[in-house]
């Protein structure tokens, strides 16, 4: 298994990036555990706070770059239809069931 994973970005369809698989999978699990499965969901700031207890110190020592990784995973999961944004501002996220 490769140590990289290909991710998408809902804002730039057709473009992919390769990211560290371990960090991606850890953040993906944390974000999905934190998000509710009904709209309107929670704001990005609320999601960032809610996912912190789900992150290990091994993958994210002192929570370094957790915000960047959350955004990368968020945009990928939105592109894949696993999570959605509620239609109103501010951006609120929820899992698709």
MOPAC internal coordinates of N, CA, C and O (Angstrom, degrees):
PM7 1SCF
backbone

  N    0.0000 0     0.00 0     0.00 0    0    0    0
  C    1.4475 1     0.00 0     0.00 0    1    0    0
  C    1.5381 1   108.59 1     0.00 0    2    1    0
  O    1.2310 1   121.11 1   -43.25 1    3    2    1
  N    1.2990 1   115.48 1   136.75 1    3    2    1
  C    1.4617 1   120.98 1  -179.09 1    5    3    2
  C    1.5235 1   110.46 1   -70.77 1    6    5    3
  O    1.2310 1   120.79 1   -28.39 1    7    6    5
  N    1.3260 1   116.10 1   151.61 1    7    6    5
  C    1.4613 1   120.18 1   177.16 1    9    7    6
  C    1.5297 1   110.73 1   -86.41 1   10    9    7
  O    1.2310 1   120.58 1  -175.30 1   11   10    9
  N    1.3342 1   116.50 1     4.70 1   11   10    9
  C    1.4672 1   122.11 1   177.21 1   13   11   10
  C    1.5246 1   109.63 1  -118.98 1   14   13   11
  O    1.2310 1   121.11 1   -25.76 1   15   14   13
  N    1.3229 1   115.48 1   154.24 1   15   14   13
  C    1.4520 1   121.57 1   176.29 1   17   15   14
  C    1.5185 1   107.66 1  -131.61 1   18   17   15
  O    1.2310 1   120.80 1   -38.72 1   19   18   17
  N    1.3179 1   116.08 1   141.28 1   19   18   17
  C    1.4582 1   121.29 1   179.86 1   21   19   18
  C    1.5227 1   108.91 1   -87.65 1   22   21   19
  O    1.2310 1   120.85 1   -52.98 1   23   22   21
  N    1.3304 1   115.99 1   127.02 1   23   22   21
  C    1.4646 1   120.59 1  -178.67 1   25   23   22
  C    1.5279 1   110.06 1  -122.53 1   26   25   23
  O    1.2310 1   121.69 1   -26.31 1   27   26   25
  N    1.3227 1   114.36 1   153.69 1   27   26   25
  C    1.4537 1   122.62 1   179.27 1   29   27   26
  C    1.5257 1   109.62 1  -105.31 1   30   29   27
  O    1.2310 1   121.45 1    -7.77 1   31   30   29
  N    1.3194 1   114.83 1   172.23 1   31   30   29
  C    1.4611 1   121.14 1   176.20 1   33   31   30
  C    1.5182 1   106.93 1  -137.54 1   34   33   31
  O    1.2310 1   120.47 1   -60.76 1   35   34   33
  N    1.3279 1   116.70 1   119.24 1   35   34   33
  C    1.4599 1   120.91 1  -177.76 1   37   35   34
  C    1.5285 1   112.03 1   -58.01 1   38   37   35
  O    1.2310 1   120.34 1   153.92 1   39   38   37
  N    1.3297 1   116.96 1   -26.08 1   39   38   37
  C    1.4629 1   121.09 1  -178.08 1   41   39   38
  C    1.5276 1   113.53 1   -80.80 1   42   41   39
  O    1.2310 1   119.99 1   162.72 1   43   42   41
  N    1.3331 1   117.63 1   -17.28 1   43   42   41
  C    1.4668 1   121.66 1   178.82 1   45   43   42
  C    1.5311 1   108.95 1  -134.52 1   46   45   43
  O    1.2310 1   120.35 1  -103.24 1   47   46   45
  N    1.3317 1   116.94 1    76.76 1   47   46   45
  C    1.4673 1   120.90 1  -178.17 1   49   47   46
  C    1.5269 1   112.29 1   -55.69 1   50   49   47
  O    1.2310 1   121.14 1   -39.33 1   51   50   49
  N    1.3188 1   115.42 1   140.67 1   51   50   49
  C    1.4486 1   121.52 1   178.22 1   53   51   50
  C    1.5171 1   114.85 1    87.83 1   54   53   51
  O    1.2310 1   120.32 1   166.92 1   55   54   53
  N    1.3169 1   116.99 1   -13.08 1   55   54   53
  C    1.4651 1   120.45 1   179.45 1   57   55   54
  C    1.5232 1   108.87 1   -99.05 1   58   57   55
  O    1.2310 1   120.71 1   -43.39 1   59   58   57
  N    1.3069 1   116.25 1   136.61 1   59   58   57
  C    1.4574 1   120.57 1   177.60 1   61   59   58
  C    1.5213 1   109.91 1  -127.44 1   62   61   59
  O    1.2310 1   121.63 1   -21.19 1   63   62   61
  N    1.3146 1   114.50 1   158.81 1   63   62   61
  C    1.4679 1   122.72 1   175.73 1   65   63   62
  C    1.5181 1   107.45 1  -130.84 1   66   65   63
  O    1.2310 1   120.79 1   -24.07 1   67   66   65
  N    1.3104 1   116.10 1   155.93 1   67   66   65
  C    1.4648 1   120.68 1   176.17 1   69   67   66
  C    1.5257 1   107.73 1  -108.53 1   70   69   67
  O    1.2310 1   121.36 1   -55.48 1   71   70   69
  N    1.3250 1   115.00 1   124.52 1   71   70   69
  C    1.4593 1   121.67 1  -177.90 1   73   71   70
  C    1.5198 1   110.54 1  -123.77 1   74   73   71
  O    1.2310 1   121.24 1   -15.02 1   75   74   73
  N    1.3179 1   115.24 1   164.98 1   75   74   73
  C    1.4602 1   121.81 1   177.13 1   77   75   74
  C    1.5335 1   110.33 1   -60.11 1   78   77   75
  O    1.2310 1   120.68 1   -58.70 1   79   78   77
  N    1.3202 1   116.30 1   121.30 1   79   78   77
  C    1.4632 1   121.84 1  -175.82 1   81   79   78
  C    1.5347 1   112.36 1   -63.38 1   82   81   79
  O    1.2310 1   119.78 1   137.14 1   83   82   81
  N    1.3185 1   118.03 1   -42.86 1   83   82   81
  C    1.4653 1   121.08 1  -176.53 1   85   83   82
  C    1.5259 1   111.26 1   -62.64 1   86   85   83
  O    1.2310 1   120.56 1   131.53 1   87   86   85
  N    1.3270 1   116.54 1   -48.47 1   87   86   85
  C    1.4623 1   119.80 1   179.80 1   89   87   86
  C    1.5289 1   111.15 1   -65.88 1   90   89   87
  O    1.2310 1   120.62 1   139.01 1   91   90   89
  N    1.3351 1   116.42 1   -40.99 1   91   90   89
  C    1.4661 1   120.22 1   178.75 1   93   91   90
  C    1.5304 1   110.67 1   -59.29 1   94   93   91
  O    1.2310 1   120.53 1   129.90 1   95   94   93
  N    1.3201 1   116.59 1   -50.10 1   95   94   93
  C    1.4661 1   120.23 1  -176.33 1   97   95   94
  C    1.5322 1   111.36 1   -65.28 1   98   97   95
  O    1.2310 1   120.29 1   142.70 1   99   98   97
  N    1.3352 1   117.05 1   -37.30 1   99   98   97
  C    1.4637 1   120.38 1   177.62 1  101   99   98
  C    1.5260 1   110.63 1   -64.52 1  102  101   99
  O    1.2310 1   120.29 1   135.52 1  103  102  101
  N    1.3178 1   117.05 1   -44.48 1  103  102  101
  C    1.4637 1   120.42 1  -179.95 1  105  103  102
  C    1.5195 1   110.95 1   -69.91 1  106  105  103
  O    1.2310 1   120.12 1   142.14 1  107  106  105
  N    1.3114 1   117.38 1   -37.86 1  107  106  105
  C    1.4684 1   121.30 1   178.35 1  109  107  106
  C    1.5260 1   109.67 1   -59.47 1  110  109  107
  O    1.2310 1   120.42 1   131.68 1  111  110  109
  N    1.3133 1   116.81 1   -48.32 1  111  110  109
  C    1.4646 1   120.68 1  -179.92 1  113  111  110
  C    1.5280 1   110.76 1   -62.25 1  114  113  111
  O    1.2310 1   120.17 1   137.77 1  115  114  113
  N    1.3248 1   117.28 1   -42.23 1  115  114  113
  C    1.4615 1   121.27 1  -179.44 1  117  115  114
  C    1.5254 1   111.12 1   -65.58 1  118  117  115
  O    1.2310 1   120.14 1   135.86 1  119  118  117
  N    1.3293 1   117.33 1   -44.14 1  119  118  117
  C    1.4612 1   120.52 1  -179.13 1  121  119  118
  C    1.5198 1   111.39 1   -65.84 1  122  121  119
  O    1.2310 1   120.32 1   135.51 1  123  122  121
  N    1.3177 1   117.00 1   -44.49 1  123  122  121
  C    1.4664 1   119.63 1   179.41 1  125  123  122
  C    1.5239 1   111.70 1   -65.94 1  126  125  123
  O    1.2310 1   120.09 1   147.13 1  127  126  125
  N    1.3221 1   117.44 1   -32.87 1  127  126  125
  C    1.4667 1   120.51 1   177.23 1  129  127  126
  C    1.5287 1   110.87 1   -69.40 1  130  129  127
  O    1.2310 1   120.51 1   148.62 1  131  130  129
  N    1.3192 1   116.62 1   -31.38 1  131  130  129
  C    1.4632 1   121.01 1  -176.13 1  133  131  130
  C    1.5282 1   113.36 1   -82.85 1  134  133  131
  O    1.2310 1   120.02 1   147.06 1  135  134  133
  N    1.3249 1   117.57 1   -32.94 1  135  134  133
  C    1.4664 1   120.20 1  -173.67 1  137  135  134
  C    1.5254 1   112.36 1   -77.86 1  138  137  135
  O    1.2310 1   120.76 1   -38.50 1  139  138  137
  N    1.3341 1   116.16 1   141.50 1  139  138  137
  C    1.4626 1   119.93 1   173.73 1  141  139  138
  C    1.5306 1   110.00 1   -74.39 1  142  141  139
  O    1.2310 1   120.59 1   -15.79 1  143  142  141
  N    1.3290 1   116.47 1   164.21 1  143  142  141
  C    1.4662 1   119.22 1  -179.11 1  145  143  142
  C    1.5245 1   112.78 1  -103.50 1  146  145  143
  O    1.2310 1   121.00 1  -157.54 1  147  146  145
  N    1.3311 1   115.70 1    22.46 1  147  146  145
  C    1.4617 1   119.66 1   176.25 1  149  147  146
  C    1.5196 1   110.09 1  -139.31 1  150  149  147
  O    1.2310 1   121.37 1   -32.98 1  151  150  149
  N    1.3296 1   114.99 1   147.02 1  151  150  149
  C    1.4648 1   120.37 1   174.47 1  153  151  150
  C    1.5235 1   108.04 1   -69.70 1  154  153  151
  O    1.2310 1   118.28 1   -29.57 1  155  154  153
  N    1.3032 1   120.89 1   150.43 1  155  154  153
  C    1.4457 1   124.99 1     8.39 1  157  155  154
  C    1.5239 1   113.36 1   -84.08 1  158  157  155
  O    1.2310 1   118.64 1   173.38 1  159  158  157
  N    1.3079 1   120.19 1    -6.62 1  159  158  157
  C    1.4563 1   121.16 1   178.57 1  161  159  158
  C    1.5114 1   112.54 1    84.06 1  162  161  159
  O    1.2310 1   120.96 1    33.60 1  163  162  161
  N    1.3151 1   115.77 1  -146.40 1  163  162  161
  C    1.4690 1   120.70 1   179.55 1  165  163  162
  C    1.5113 1   109.72 1  -134.27 1  166  165  163
  O    1.2310 1   121.10 1   -24.19 1  167  166  165
  N    1.3174 1   115.49 1   155.81 1  167  166  165
  C    1.4616 1   119.87 1   179.53 1  169  167  166
  C    1.5281 1   109.31 1   -67.93 1  170  169  167
  O    1.2310 1   121.22 1   -14.92 1  171  170  169
  N    1.3111 1   115.27 1   165.08 1  171  170  169
  C    1.4598 1   120.61 1   178.68 1  173  171  170
  C    1.5258 1   109.62 1   -60.71 1  174  173  171
  O    1.2310 1   120.13 1   137.51 1  175  174  173
  N    1.3369 1   117.36 1   -42.49 1  175  174  173
  C    1.4724 1   120.70 1   179.11 1  177  175  174
  C    1.5251 1   110.83 1   -62.37 1  178  177  175
  O    1.2310 1   120.09 1   137.98 1  179  178  177
  N    1.3235 1   117.44 1   -42.02 1  179  178  177
  C    1.4666 1   120.78 1   178.08 1  181  179  178
  C    1.5275 1   110.51 1   -64.73 1  182  181  179
  O    1.2310 1   120.41 1   139.30 1  183  182  181
  N    1.3161 1   116.82 1   -40.70 1  183  182  181
  C    1.4650 1   121.02 1   179.26 1  185  183  182
  C    1.5248 1   110.65 1   -64.22 1  186  185  183
  O    1.2310 1   120.53 1   137.56 1  187  186  185
  N    1.3411 1   116.60 1   -42.44 1  187  186  185
  C    1.4656 1   119.80 1   178.54 1  189  187  186
  C    1.5210 1   110.74 1   -59.61 1  190  189  187
  O    1.2310 1   120.29 1   137.33 1  191  190  189
  N    1.2987 1   117.06 1   -42.67 1  191  190  189
  C    1.4699 1   121.16 1   179.48 1  193  191  190
  C    1.5279 1   110.87 1   -67.93 1  194  193  191
  O    1.2310 1   120.47 1   137.37 1  195  194  193
  N    1.3358 1   116.71 1   -42.63 1  195  194  193
  C    1.4677 1   121.44 1  -176.46 1  197  195  194
  C    1.5280 1   113.23 1   -69.19 1  198  197  195
  O    1.2310 1   119.97 1   152.65 1  199  198  197
  N    1.3195 1   117.67 1   -27.35 1  199  198  197
  C    1.4673 1   118.41 1  -177.64 1  201  199  198
  C    1.5208 1   113.20 1   -84.75 1  202  201  199
  O    1.2310 1   119.57 1   162.59 1  203  202  201
  N    1.3209 1   118.43 1   -17.41 1  203  202  201
  C    1.4641 1   120.83 1  -176.52 1  205  203  202
  C    1.5285 1   114.24 1   -53.96 1  206  205  203
  O    1.2310 1   118.95 1   136.66 1  207  206  205
  N    1.3355 1   119.61 1   -43.34 1  207  206  205
  C    1.4691 1   118.07 1   179.33 1  209  207  206
  C    1.5351 1   113.88 1   -64.19 1  210  209  207
  O    1.2310 1   120.28 1   163.81 1  211  210  209
  N    1.3261 1   117.07 1   -16.19 1  211  210  209
  C    1.4650 1   121.32 1  -178.91 1  213  211  210
  C    1.5309 1   112.89 1   -90.29 1  214  213  211
  O    1.2310 1   120.17 1   175.35 1  215  214  213
  N    1.3341 1   117.28 1    -4.65 1  215  214  213
  C    1.4611 1   120.92 1  -179.02 1  217  215  214
  C    1.5235 1   110.91 1   -94.93 1  218  217  215
  O    1.2310 1   121.08 1   -39.69 1  219  218  217
  N    1.3185 1   115.54 1   140.31 1  219  218  217
  C    1.4647 1   119.53 1   178.13 1  221  219  218
  C    1.5228 1   110.28 1   -89.53 1  222  221  219
  O    1.2310 1   121.40 1   -29.21 1  223  222  221
  N    1.3081 1   114.93 1   150.79 1  223  222  221
  C    1.4751 1   120.61 1   175.38 1  225  223  222
  C    1.5196 1   110.70 1   -65.39 1  226  225  223
  O    1.2310 1   120.16 1   153.91 1  227  226  225
  N    1.3195 1   117.30 1   -26.09 1  227  226  225
  C    1.4598 1   121.00 1   179.53 1  229  227  226
  C    1.5234 1   110.66 1   -65.44 1  230  229  227
  O    1.2310 1   120.64 1   132.89 1  231  230  229
  N    1.3283 1   116.38 1   -47.11 1  231  230  229
  C    1.4649 1   120.79 1  -177.94 1  233  231  230
  C    1.5287 1   112.81 1   -79.59 1  234  233  231
  O    1.2310 1   120.75 1   144.79 1  235  234  233
  N    1.3300 1   116.17 1   -35.21 1  235  234  233
  C    1.4644 1   121.06 1  -177.06 1  237  235  234
  C    1.5227 1   110.07 1  -133.63 1  238  237  235
  O    1.2310 1   120.35 1  -105.72 1  239  238  237
  N    1.3502 1   116.94 1    74.28 1  239  238  237
  C    1.4616 1   119.64 1  -179.61 1  241  239  238
  C    1.5318 1   110.75 1   -59.47 1  242  241  239
  O    1.2310 1   121.55 1   -51.14 1  243  242  241
  N    1.3158 1   114.64 1   128.86 1  243  242  241
  C    1.4680 1   121.72 1  -179.17 1  245  243  242
  C    1.5176 1   111.61 1    53.86 1  246  245  243
  O    1.2310 1   120.58 1  -152.80 1  247  246  245
  N    1.3172 1   116.50 1    27.20 1  247  246  245
  C    1.4739 1   124.00 1   177.52 1  249  247  246
  C    1.5296 1   112.84 1    60.91 1  250  249  247
  O    1.2310 1   120.91 1  -155.93 1  251  250  249
  N    1.3315 1   115.86 1    24.07 1  251  250  249
  C    1.4640 1   120.57 1  -178.82 1  253  251  250
  C    1.5194 1   110.97 1   -59.78 1  254  253  251
  O    1.2310 1   121.10 1   -51.14 1  255  254  253
  N    1.3100 1   115.51 1   128.86 1  255  254  253
  C    1.4616 1   124.45 1   176.46 1  257  255  254
  C    1.5208 1   113.91 1    62.32 1  258  257  255
  O    1.2310 1   119.67 1  -163.04 1  259  258  257
  N    1.3281 1   118.23 1    16.96 1  259  258  257
  C    1.4622 1   120.55 1   179.89 1  261  259  258
  C    1.5290 1   110.64 1   -61.27 1  262  261  259
  O    1.2310 1   119.76 1   142.70 1  263  262  261
  N    1.3231 1   118.05 1   -37.30 1  263  262  261
  C    1.4630 1   121.35 1   179.32 1  265  263  262
  C    1.5261 1   111.81 1   -63.62 1  266  265  263
  O    1.2310 1   120.49 1   136.69 1  267  266  265
  N    1.3263 1   116.68 1   -43.31 1  267  266  265
  C    1.4604 1   120.58 1   178.79 1  269  267  266
  C    1.5203 1   110.55 1   -63.61 1  270  269  267
  O    1.2310 1   120.65 1   133.71 1  271  270  269
  N    1.3154 1   116.37 1   -46.29 1  271  270  269
  C    1.4614 1   120.48 1  -179.83 1  273  271  270
  C    1.5175 1   111.59 1   -64.28 1  274  273  271
  O    1.2310 1   120.29 1   141.52 1  275  274  273
  N    1.3411 1   117.05 1   -38.48 1  275  274  273
  C    1.4641 1   119.00 1   178.03 1  277  275  274
  C    1.5161 1   110.22 1   -60.67 1  278  277  275
  O    1.2310 1   119.89 1   135.78 1  279  278  277
  N    1.3246 1   117.81 1   -44.22 1  279  278  277
  C    1.4664 1   121.36 1  -179.07 1  281  279  278
  C    1.5197 1   110.92 1   -64.24 1  282  281  279
  O    1.2310 1   119.95 1   136.90 1  283  282  281
  N    1.3279 1   117.70 1   -43.10 1  283  282  281
  C    1.4659 1   121.12 1   179.29 1  285  283  282
  C    1.5264 1   110.78 1   -61.28 1  286  285  283
  O    1.2310 1   120.61 1   134.95 1  287  286  285
  N    1.3199 1   116.45 1   -45.05 1  287  286  285
  C    1.4690 1   120.99 1   179.73 1  289  287  286
  C    1.5236 1   110.00 1   -68.49 1  290  289  287
  O    1.2310 1   120.10 1   137.95 1  291  290  289
  N    1.3257 1   117.42 1   -42.05 1  291  290  289
  C    1.4680 1   121.05 1   178.69 1  293  291  290
  C    1.5272 1   110.68 1   -55.86 1  294  293  291
  O    1.2310 1   119.92 1   129.51 1  295  294  293
  N    1.3249 1   117.76 1   -50.49 1  295  294  293
  C    1.4579 1   121.44 1  -177.30 1  297  295  294
  C    1.5237 1   111.60 1   -64.72 1  298  297  295
  O    1.2310 1   120.26 1   144.07 1  299  298  297
  N    1.3344 1   117.11 1   -35.93 1  299  298  297
  C    1.4603 1   121.02 1   177.35 1  301  299  298
  C    1.5322 1   110.64 1   -67.65 1  302  301  299
  O    1.2310 1   120.35 1   133.68 1  303  302  301
  N    1.3272 1   116.93 1   -46.32 1  303  302  301
  C    1.4662 1   119.83 1  -179.34 1  305  303  302
  C    1.5290 1   111.74 1   -66.45 1  306  305  303
  O    1.2310 1   120.49 1   146.74 1  307  306  305
  N    1.3227 1   116.66 1   -33.26 1  307  306  305
  C    1.4751 1   119.09 1   174.13 1  309  307  306
  C    1.5234 1   110.22 1   -65.19 1  310  309  307
  O    1.2310 1   119.90 1   136.25 1  311  310  309
  N    1.3255 1   117.79 1   -43.75 1  311  310  309
  C    1.4666 1   121.68 1   179.91 1  313  311  310
  C    1.5275 1   111.06 1   -61.80 1  314  313  311
  O    1.2310 1   120.45 1   147.76 1  315  314  313
  N    1.3179 1   116.75 1   -32.24 1  315  314  313
  C    1.4632 1   121.58 1  -178.89 1  317  315  314
  C    1.5292 1   112.30 1   -88.49 1  318  317  315
  O    1.2310 1   119.76 1   175.62 1  319  318  317
  N    1.3384 1   118.07 1    -4.38 1  319  318  317
  C    1.4679 1   121.32 1   178.56 1  321  319  318
  C    1.5143 1   114.21 1    78.07 1  322  321  319
  O    1.2310 1   119.69 1  -162.45 1  323  322  321
  N    1.3187 1   118.20 1    17.55 1  323  322  321
  C    1.4662 1   121.94 1  -179.15 1  325  323  322
  C    1.5227 1   110.81 1   -85.18 1  326  325  323
  O    1.2310 1   120.70 1   147.21 1  327  326  325
  N    1.3338 1   116.27 1   -32.79 1  327  326  325
  C    1.4581 1   121.27 1   172.79 1  329  327  326
  C    1.5275 1   107.70 1  -128.51 1  330  329  327
  O    1.2310 1   121.36 1   -19.41 1  331  330  329
  N    1.3399 1   115.01 1   160.59 1  331  330  329
  C    1.4621 1   120.70 1   179.51 1  333  331  330
  C    1.5036 1   110.39 1  -135.18 1  334  333  331
  O    1.2310 1   121.80 1   -17.03 1  335  334  333
  N    1.3406 1   114.15 1   162.97 1  335  334  333
  C    1.4538 1   122.08 1   172.61 1  337  335  334
  C    1.5218 1   108.04 1   -98.91 1  338  337  335
  O    1.2310 1   120.70 1   -41.87 1  339  338  337
  N    1.3189 1   116.26 1   138.13 1  339  338  337
  C    1.4555 1   120.00 1   171.90 1  341  339  338
  C    1.5273 1   107.34 1   -68.74 1  342  341  339
  O    1.2310 1   119.50 1   -26.63 1  343  342  341
  N    1.3299 1   118.55 1   153.37 1  343  342  341
  C    1.4592 1   120.54 1  -173.34 1  345  343  342
  C    1.5308 1   116.29 1   -69.38 1  346  345  343
  O    1.2310 1   119.09 1   160.07 1  347  346  345
  N    1.3117 1   119.33 1   -19.93 1  347  346  345
  C    1.4679 1   121.00 1  -177.25 1  349  347  346
  C    1.5209 1   111.89 1   -95.04 1  350  349  347
  O    1.2310 1   121.36 1   -20.04 1  351  350  349
  N    1.3235 1   115.01 1   159.96 1  351  350  349
  C    1.4613 1   122.18 1   173.09 1  353  351  350
  C    1.5128 1   108.80 1   -86.73 1  354  353  351
  O    1.2310 1   118.07 1   -27.64 1  355  354  353
  N    1.3145 1   121.28 1   152.36 1  355  354  353
  C    1.4598 1   126.34 1    -6.42 1  357  355  354
  C    1.5242 1   110.80 1   -68.81 1  358  357  355
  O    1.2310 1   121.04 1   -11.99 1  359  358  357
  N    1.3200 1   115.62 1   168.01 1  359  358  357
  C    1.4623 1   120.52 1   179.20 1  361  359  358
  C    1.5171 1   109.04 1   -56.61 1  362  361  359
  O    1.2310 1   121.04 1   -53.31 1  363  362  361
  N    1.3323 1   115.62 1   126.69 1  363  362  361
  C    1.4612 1   122.00 1   175.22 1  365  363  362
  C    1.5185 1   107.30 1  -128.15 1  366  365  363
  O    1.2310 1   121.08 1   -43.19 1  367  366  365
  N    1.3110 1   115.53 1   136.81 1  367  366  365
  C    1.4560 1   121.96 1  -173.67 1  369  367  366
  C    1.5239 1   111.16 1  -114.58 1  370  369  367
  O    1.2310 1   121.25 1   -32.38 1  371  370  369
  N    1.3331 1   115.22 1   147.62 1  371  370  369
  C    1.4646 1   120.26 1   174.02 1  373  371  370
  C    1.5347 1   108.83 1  -152.30 1  374  373  371
  O    1.2310 1   121.65 1   -21.97 1  375  374  373
  N    1.3395 1   114.45 1   158.03 1  375  374  373
  C    1.4665 1   120.47 1   178.47 1  377  375  374
  C    1.5203 1   109.60 1   -77.53 1  378  377  375
  O    1.2310 1   120.79 1   -33.53 1  379  378  377
  N    1.3224 1   116.10 1   146.47 1  379  378  377
  C    1.4533 1   122.11 1   173.36 1  381  379  378
  C    1.5257 1   106.43 1   -90.20 1  382  381  379
  O    1.2310 1   120.40 1   -48.76 1  383  382  381
  N    1.3129 1   116.84 1   131.24 1  383  382  381
  C    1.4700 1   119.30 1  -179.87 1  385  383  382
  C    1.5005 1   111.84 1  -103.54 1  386  385  383
  O    1.2310 1   120.10 1   180.00 1  387  386  385

